[in-house]
Amino acid sequence: MSRSIQDFIKENGLDMYIEPSNSNPNNPDWKDANHYMIHLKNGSEQFTTYFSMGLGLKHQPLIEYVLNCLANDAMTLENCPDFEDWAYELGYNPDSRKAEKIFNAVTNQSAKLRNFLGKDLYEELLWDVKREQ
């Protein structure tokens, strides 16, 4: 039986702090957004990434929302590790340099997330935790 993302966060002692950012270098074309630098912590371990939300969302991102988005990105990459497959799956033109830049950012971000959580917790988050899709 899978557990909730809230239980996953609590049981693994995950915490997050946020810094506002002027932009998101992983998606520099998204100007109309609230941008943040996210720091996930697990004891002395830390994972830092950029995160953006639309201007209509007036609250800061919650840890469960951030982890859900990171896991969804990583799942797509796990299912389509080849750039061309990934681009087609997400509706990008596989000849687009912009799409390739996003793919590389997601690849890097997912590798850092896996390193931060460790292989077992990373796979549990992706495949066994109840999350919003």
C-alpha positions in Angstrom: 0.0 0.0 0.0 1.4 3.4 -1.0 1.6 6.2 1.4 0.9 9.9 1.0 3.5 12.4 0.0 2.9 14.2 3.3 3.8 10.9 5.2 6.8 10.4 2.9 8.0 14.0 3.9 7.4 13.5 7.6 8.9 10.0 7.8 12.1 11.0 6.0 12.5 14.3 7.9 12.4 16.4 4.8 12.2 20.2 5.1 12.4 23.1 2.7 13.3 26.8 2.8 12.7 29.2 -0.1 14.4 32.2 -1.5 12.7 34.5 -4.0 14.5 34.7 -7.3 14.3 37.2 -10.2 14.2 34.4 -12.8 14.5 30.7 -13.4 17.6 30.0 -15.5 16.1 26.6 -16.4 13.2 28.3 -18.2 14.3 31.9 -18.9 11.4 32.6 -21.3 8.9 32.3 -18.5 8.8 35.9 -17.4 5.2 36.1 -15.9 5.8 33.8 -13.0 6.9 33.8 -9.4 10.4 32.3 -9.3 12.1 30.7 -6.3 15.3 29.0 -5.3 14.2 26.0 -3.4 16.4 24.3 -0.8 15.3 20.8 0.3 17.0 19.5 3.4 17.3 16.1 5.0 19.5 16.5 8.1 22.9 17.8 6.8 22.0 16.9 3.1 20.7 19.6 0.9 19.3 19.8 -2.6 18.9 23.2 -4.3 17.0 23.9 -7.5 15.0 26.7 -9.1 11.2 26.5 -9.1 8.5 28.7 -10.7 4.8 29.1 -10.3 2.3 31.1 -12.3 1.4 34.6 -11.1 -2.1 33.5 -10.2 -0.7 31.5 -7.3 -0.2 34.0 -4.6 1.2 31.6 -2.0 4.8 30.3 -1.8 5.2 26.7 -2.9 4.6 24.0 -0.4 7.2 21.1 0.0 4.6 18.5 -1.1 3.9 20.5 -4.3 7.6 20.9 -5.1 8.4 17.2 -4.5 5.4 16.3 -6.6 6.6 18.4 -9.5 10.2 17.2 -9.2 8.9 13.6 -9.1 6.7 14.1 -12.2 9.6 15.5 -14.1 11.9 12.6 -13.0 9.2 10.0 -13.9 8.9 11.4 -17.4 12.6 11.2 -17.8 12.8 7.7 -16.4 10.1 6.6 -18.9 11.7 8.5 -21.8 15.5 8.7 -21.1 16.2 9.4 -24.8 15.8 13.1 -25.7 13.8 12.4 -28.9 11.3 10.2 -27.0 11.1 12.7 -24.2 10.4 15.6 -26.6 7.7 13.7 -28.4 6.1 12.6 -25.2 5.9 16.2 -23.9 5.0 17.8 -27.2 8.3 19.4 -27.9 10.0 19.6 -31.3 13.0 17.2 -31.1 14.9 19.6 -33.3 14.5 22.4 -30.8 17.5 23.6 -29.0 15.2 25.1 -26.4 13.6 21.7 -25.8 17.1 20.2 -25.5 18.1 22.8 -22.9 15.0 21.9 -20.9 15.7 18.2 -21.2 19.3 18.7 -20.0 18.0 20.8 -17.0 15.5 18.1 -16.1 18.2 15.4 -16.4 20.5 17.4 -14.1 17.8 18.2 -11.6 16.6 14.5 -11.5 20.2 13.3 -10.9 20.6 15.7 -8.1 17.2 14.7 -6.6 18.3 11.0 -6.8 21.6 11.8 -5.2 19.9 13.8 -2.4 17.3 11.1 -1.6 19.4 8.1 -2.4 18.3 5.4 -4.9 15.7 3.7 -2.6 13.9 6.8 -1.5 14.0 8.3 -5.0 12.4 5.2 -6.5 9.8 5.1 -3.7 8.9 8.8 -4.3 8.5 8.2 -8.0 6.7 4.8 -8.0 5.2 4.1 -4.5 4.1 7.5 -3.0 0.6 8.7 -3.7 1.0 12.0 -5.5 -1.0 14.3 -7.8 -0.2 13.6 -11.4 
